[in-house]
Amino acid sequence: MVANPFENEPDGTPLHQYLARIAERVKAVAGAWVIAEIASIKRHRSGHVFIDLAESKERADGTASKLAEVQARLWKGNASKVVGKFERGCGRTLEEGMRVRLHVRPDLTPLHGFSLIIEDIDPAFTLGSAEANVAAIRDKLKAAGEFTLNRERPEPADFTRVAVISPAEAAGLADFRALAGRLAGAGLCEFDYHAALFQGRETEASIVEAFRRIHADNEDCLATTGYDRYDAVAIIRGGGARGDLDWLNTYRVVRWAARFPLPVWVGIGHQTDSVLLDEVAHQAFDTPSKVIHGIADRIVARARRAQQSIDAVARQVQLRTRGALARVEPQWVGAERGARHVVERAASSTHRASDAIHSSARARVIESGMQVERQFGELELRARQIPQTARGAIARESNALQRLANQRVADARRAFVGQGQLLAGSASAALGRLSLEVDACAHEVSRAASEKLAQAAESLGRESAQLDQVPRTRVAALQEAVDLWIRQIVLLGPEKTLGRGFAIVRDESGKPIVRGNAIAPGGRLSLEFQDGKINARRENP
């Protein structure tokens, strides 16, 4: 039983003395390695670093229950050494939200109270914790059948509008916007930018909120028009430290990208390092510039293919039109020749009839004149023979004959005019009937030409549809073959192989061993099975 050191203080002990006695006991406690999360970190201008450490436990509803919290200090004499060693080994800045392993010792002073003095921080633990987190997220998504959902989506038929998630001041955003602006200015593709945090404890909530906004906008457009608002989503971030990428390896961010109903293109800005977003995305690039160039290349390629299709259709239309005209042209020429022949024949008949009328009228006039001349001659002969008393009667007879002659001439003229008018009417009617026949023939030729052109257009439409269907069918077949290859590759992966009863043998450096003579007698090795690893040693033969 431990005695109470303060039971002999009947008048009470001053606080600082009481705390000093406790401090002595606290200082006697040995230092230890502890695991905690950095709740906050403050770097004082004096060089000291003040850190609040916390430990939490996740409840069933997903919220966190705090188990412990304490203040910790790094004095300036040791701060630069400890922090520098950690950041060089881990590749990222010591900051809030990190899960770390620290070597600490307890400290209590009457003035500042209880705290932990940080003596060292293990970078290997943080790296291992990050890798374990990535593996856990990957396994969870694969178990749910969600890991490859976005990768398996078909490539957009075209790029007309793209949603972009990026930090507001990302280093690679300016390069991306430069080419994107030219595409938008040319009316080829529009870009909607959604700013989000890519570093710090709010990264997950910020990126998920951007995904939610894009998804809501797309669903509204789909319900209103029947079409997606966006063709794809681009996630870009240029530059930054390698360790900063770990903020993107969270379950909610990666799951949103994997399950998003539109293709997700990623350009995080690291050529050698990757994040889980690269693994689940439809397309992954190492820089934002390559993302926008990939979009531009596909727009140009599709435009070229479309132009080639248009040129092919135009050539087919020209060929069909020329063929139709070649078939109609002889009919038109024949109709024109027949109409001209009918007109010429009618004109010839009219001229012959007119000449016959003139000849007949002239003969009648001459005949009447000769008859009058004969009667005048007879009258003059008779006038010389009759007495003077009969001259009055002769004069009257002469006048009667004169009137008769004039009447005969007038009758002949009227007959000539009447026959001329009758012939003109007949010729006009004949010409009218000929005009109707010519019009009917021209209409029939035009109708036949229209039917031929319509048939050619319909045939061309069917062939154009067939031409359009051929590349679609070919692309679908190629996509199916690629999917089959991917499934075969997955079936041949290490996890599947271990599940069939095989094991992977590695040497002490972790290098796989494929031949038995590569292991020296007494050499150490490890055997990896589906459910874990065991160590072994080769015995002498």
BELGINOR-V540151 format. One record per residue. RES is the residue in one small letter. PHI is phi as a letter, one per 30 degrees, with the letter a starting at -180 (NA if undefined). PSI is psi in radians with two decimals (NA if undefined). Layout:
BEGIN
RES|PHI|PSI + RES|PHI|PSI
END
This chain:
BEGIN
m|NA|2.31 + v|d|2.26 + a|d|2.59 + n|d|2.04 + p|d|-0.12 + f|c|0.14 + e|d|-0.28 + n|c|0.45 + e|c|1.34 + p|d|-0.50 + d|c|-0.03 + g|j|2.62 + t|c|2.41 + p|e|2.57 + l|e|-0.80 + h|d|-0.57 + q|d|-0.68 + y|d|-0.82 + l|d|-0.57 + a|d|-0.70 + r|d|-0.70 + i|d|-0.68 + a|e|-0.64 + e|d|-0.74 + r|d|-0.70 + v|d|-0.75 + k|d|-0.36 + a|d|-0.29 + v|d|2.27 + a|d|2.67 + g|d|2.83 + a|a|2.81 + w|d|2.24 + v|b|2.68 + i|c|2.25 + a|a|3.03 + e|c|2.44 + i|d|1.91 + a|d|-0.62 + s|a|2.74 + i|b|2.32 + k|b|2.24 + r|c|1.96 + h|d|2.61 + r|d|-0.33 + s|d|-0.29 + g|j|-0.25 + h|d|2.66 + v|b|2.17 + f|c|2.18 + i|b|2.33 + d|c|2.09 + l|c|2.54 + a|b|2.74 + e|b|2.31 + s|b|2.82 + k|b|2.32 + e|d|2.27 + r|d|3.05 + a|d|-0.52 + d|d|0.11 + g|j|-0.19 + t|d|2.86 + a|c|2.43 + s|c|2.12 + k|d|2.27 + l|c|-0.58 + a|a|2.72 + e|a|2.41 + v|a|2.66 + q|d|2.50 + a|b|2.69 + r|b|2.53 + l|b|1.93 + w|d|2.63 + k|e|-0.51 + g|d|-0.41 + n|c|-0.23 + a|d|-0.89 + s|d|-0.64 + k|d|-0.86 + v|d|-0.84 + v|d|-0.74 + g|d|-0.75 + k|d|-0.75 + f|d|-0.84 + e|d|-0.61 + r|d|-0.70 + g|d|-0.56 + c|c|-0.47 + g|i|0.28 + r|b|2.82 + t|d|2.49 + l|d|2.08 + e|a|3.05 + e|d|2.56 + g|j|-0.21 + m|d|2.51 + r|c|2.09 + v|b|2.81 + r|c|2.07 + l|b|2.54 + h|c|2.08 + v|b|2.82 + r|b|2.57 + p|d|2.65 + d|b|2.43 + l|b|2.24 + t|b|2.60 + p|e|-0.48 + l|d|-0.72 + h|c|-0.13 + g|i|-2.76 + f|d|2.48 + s|a|3.02 + l|c|2.39 + i|c|2.10 + i|d|2.18 + e|c|-0.40 + d|a|2.71 + i|b|2.25 + d|d|1.91 + p|d|-0.53 + a|d|-0.63 + f|d|-0.79 + t|d|-0.72 + l|d|-0.82 + g|d|-0.64 + s|d|-0.71 + a|d|-0.75 + e|d|-0.67 + a|d|-0.64 + n|d|-0.75 + v|d|-0.78 + a|d|-0.69 + a|d|-0.72 + i|d|-0.78 + r|e|-0.82 + d|d|-0.67 + k|d|-0.74 + l|d|-0.66 + k|d|-0.70 + a|d|-0.55 + a|d|-0.04 + g|i|0.45 + e|c|-0.16 + f|d|-0.64 + t|c|0.19 + l|e|-0.83 + n|d|-0.62 + r|d|-0.52 + e|d|-0.06 + r|d|2.55 + p|d|2.65 + e|d|2.52 + p|e|2.46 + a|d|-0.52 + d|a|2.89 + f|c|1.85 + t|c|-0.45 + r|a|2.28 + v|b|2.36 + a|c|2.35 + v|b|2.18 + i|c|2.15 + s|a|2.68 + p|d|2.60 + a|d|-0.59 + e|b|0.70 + a|d|2.51 + a|d|-0.62 + g|d|-0.04 + l|d|-0.62 + a|d|-0.77 + d|d|-0.71 + f|d|-0.80 + r|d|-0.54 + a|e|-0.91 + l|d|-0.63 + a|d|-0.64 + g|d|-0.66 + r|d|-0.68 + l|d|-0.73 + a|d|-0.70 + g|d|-0.52 + a|d|0.00 + g|i|0.37 + l|c|-0.70 + c|a|2.39 + e|c|2.67 + f|b|2.23 + d|c|2.15 + y|c|2.31 + h|b|1.93 + a|d|2.48 + a|a|2.78 + l|d|2.40 + f|c|0.15 + q|a|2.40 + g|j|3.06 + r|d|-0.36 + e|c|0.10 + t|e|-0.88 + e|e|-0.88 + a|d|-0.66 + s|d|-0.80 + i|d|-0.69 + v|d|-0.69 + e|d|-0.69 + a|d|-0.75 + f|e|-0.74 + r|d|-0.75 + r|d|-0.80 + i|d|-0.77 + h|d|-0.72 + a|d|-0.77 + d|d|-0.72 + n|d|-0.73 + e|d|-0.69 + d|d|-0.79 + c|d|-0.70 + l|d|-0.70 + a|d|-0.55 + t|d|-0.78 + t|c|-0.29 + g|i|0.09 + y|b|2.64 + d|d|2.51 + r|d|-0.64 + y|c|2.65 + d|c|-0.45 + a|a|2.94 + v|b|2.28 + a|c|2.26 + i|c|2.00 + i|b|2.59 + r|a|2.11 + g|c|2.43 + g|i|-2.93 + g|j|2.88 + a|d|2.70 + r|d|-0.72 + g|d|-0.43 + d|d|-0.35 + l|d|-0.42 + d|d|-0.42 + w|d|-0.38 + l|d|-0.23 + n|d|1.14 + t|c|2.64 + y|d|-0.79 + r|d|-0.74 + v|d|-0.86 + v|d|-0.66 + r|d|-0.69 + w|d|-0.75 + a|d|-0.73 + a|d|-0.65 + r|c|0.02 + f|d|2.42 + p|d|-0.08 + l|c|2.69 + p|e|2.36 + v|c|2.15 + w|c|2.31 + v|c|2.34 + g|b|1.54 + i|d|-0.45 + g|j|0.48 + h|b|2.20 + q|d|-0.45 + t|c|-0.46 + d|c|2.66 + s|b|2.89 + v|b|3.00 + l|d|-0.48 + l|e|-0.64 + d|d|-0.58 + e|d|-0.58 + v|c|-0.26 + a|d|2.73 + h|d|-0.75 + q|b|2.42 + a|b|2.27 + f|b|2.75 + d|d|-0.15 + t|b|2.71 + p|d|-0.60 + s|d|-0.65 + k|d|-0.47 + v|d|-0.89 + i|d|-0.58 + h|d|-0.61 + g|d|-0.72 + i|d|-0.80 + a|d|-0.73 + d|d|-0.70 + r|d|-0.62 + i|d|-0.79 + v|d|-0.76 + a|d|-0.74 + r|d|-0.63 + a|d|-0.69 + r|d|-0.73 + r|d|-0.67 + a|d|-0.72 + q|d|-0.69 + q|d|-0.70 + s|d|-0.72 + i|d|-0.76 + d|d|-0.72 + a|d|-0.75 + v|d|-0.72 + a|d|-0.73 + r|d|-0.70 + q|d|-0.72 + v|d|-0.77 + q|d|-0.77 + l|d|-0.78 + r|d|-0.72 + t|d|-0.75 + r|d|-0.70 + g|d|-0.75 + a|d|-0.76 + l|d|-0.64 + a|d|-0.60 + r|d|-0.55 + v|d|-0.57 + e|e|-0.82 + p|d|-0.68 + q|d|-0.73 + w|d|-0.77 + v|d|-0.72 + g|d|-0.73 + a|d|-0.74 + e|d|-0.73 + r|d|-0.71 + g|d|-0.73 + a|d|-0.73 + r|d|-0.66 + h|d|-0.72 + v|d|-0.76 + v|d|-0.80 + e|d|-0.68 + r|d|-0.71 + a|d|-0.72 + a|d|-0.71 + s|d|-0.75 + s|d|-0.69 + t|d|-0.76 + h|d|-0.73 + r|d|-0.72 + a|d|-0.70 + s|d|-0.74 + d|d|-0.68 + a|d|-0.71 + i|d|-0.80 + h|e|-0.77 + s|d|-0.75 + s|d|-0.75 + a|d|-0.76 + r|d|-0.68 + a|d|-0.72 + r|d|-0.73 + v|d|-0.79 + i|d|-0.75 + e|d|-0.74 + s|d|-0.72 + g|d|-0.75 + m|d|-0.65 + q|d|-0.71 + v|d|-0.74 + e|d|-0.73 + r|d|-0.75 + q|d|-0.69 + f|d|-0.69 + g|d|-0.78 + e|d|-0.67 + l|d|-0.77 + e|d|-0.63 + l|d|-0.77 + r|d|-0.58 + a|d|-0.57 + r|d|-0.39 + q|c|-0.45 + i|c|2.67 + p|d|2.97 + q|d|-0.52 + t|d|-0.40 + a|c|0.01 + r|d|-0.53 + g|d|-0.79 + a|d|-0.62 + i|d|-0.69 + a|d|-0.74 + r|d|-0.72 + e|d|-0.66 + s|d|-0.74 + n|d|-0.70 + a|d|-0.73 + l|d|-0.68 + q|d|-0.77 + r|d|-0.71 + l|d|-0.72 + a|d|-0.79 + n|d|-0.69 + q|d|-0.71 + r|d|-0.73 + v|d|-0.76 + a|d|-0.73 + d|d|-0.71 + a|d|-0.71 + r|d|-0.78 + r|d|-0.72 + a|d|-0.69 + f|d|-0.80 + v|d|-0.74 + g|d|-0.79 + q|d|-0.63 + g|d|-0.78 + q|d|-0.71 + l|d|-0.78 + l|d|-0.68 + a|d|-0.70 + g|d|-0.72 + s|d|-0.75 + a|d|-0.72 + s|d|-0.75 + a|d|-0.71 + a|d|-0.73 + l|d|-0.65 + g|d|-0.82 + r|d|-0.67 + l|d|-0.71 + s|d|-0.72 + l|d|-0.73 + e|d|-0.73 + v|d|-0.78 + d|d|-0.75 + a|d|-0.69 + c|d|-0.76 + a|d|-0.72 + h|d|-0.71 + e|d|-0.70 + v|d|-0.74 + s|d|-0.74 + r|d|-0.76 + a|d|-0.68 + a|d|-0.73 + s|d|-0.74 + e|d|-0.75 + k|d|-0.75 + l|d|-0.69 + a|d|-0.74 + q|d|-0.69 + a|d|-0.71 + a|d|-0.73 + e|d|-0.75 + s|d|-0.69 + l|d|-0.66 + g|d|-0.75 + r|d|-0.75 + e|d|-0.61 + s|d|-0.72 + a|d|-0.71 + q|d|-0.71 + l|d|-0.67 + d|d|-0.57 + q|d|-0.50 + v|d|-0.89 + p|d|-0.59 + r|d|-0.78 + t|d|-0.71 + r|d|-0.73 + v|d|-0.74 + a|d|-0.72 + a|d|-0.72 + l|d|-0.69 + q|d|-0.73 + e|d|-0.68 + a|d|-0.70 + v|d|-0.75 + d|e|-0.71 + l|d|-0.73 + w|d|-0.72 + i|d|-0.76 + r|d|-0.68 + q|d|-0.67 + i|d|-0.75 + v|d|-0.72 + l|d|-0.45 + l|c|0.10 + g|d|2.93 + p|e|-0.76 + e|d|-0.79 + k|d|-0.68 + t|d|-0.74 + l|d|-0.61 + g|d|-0.25 + r|c|0.22 + g|j|0.10 + f|c|2.91 + a|b|2.68 + i|c|2.18 + v|c|2.24 + r|b|2.66 + d|d|-3.02 + e|d|-0.47 + s|d|-0.04 + g|i|0.10 + k|d|2.29 + p|d|2.46 + i|c|2.19 + v|c|-0.19 + r|b|2.47 + g|d|-0.59 + n|d|-0.03 + a|d|-0.17 + i|c|2.09 + a|d|2.63 + p|e|2.28 + g|i|-0.02 + g|d|2.58 + r|c|2.54 + l|a|2.92 + s|b|2.54 + l|c|2.14 + e|c|2.06 + f|c|-3.13 + q|d|-0.59 + d|c|0.15 + g|l|-2.95 + k|b|2.67 + i|b|2.64 + n|c|2.62 + a|b|2.94 + r|b|2.39 + r|d|2.21 + e|d|2.74 + n|d|2.44 + p|d|NA
END
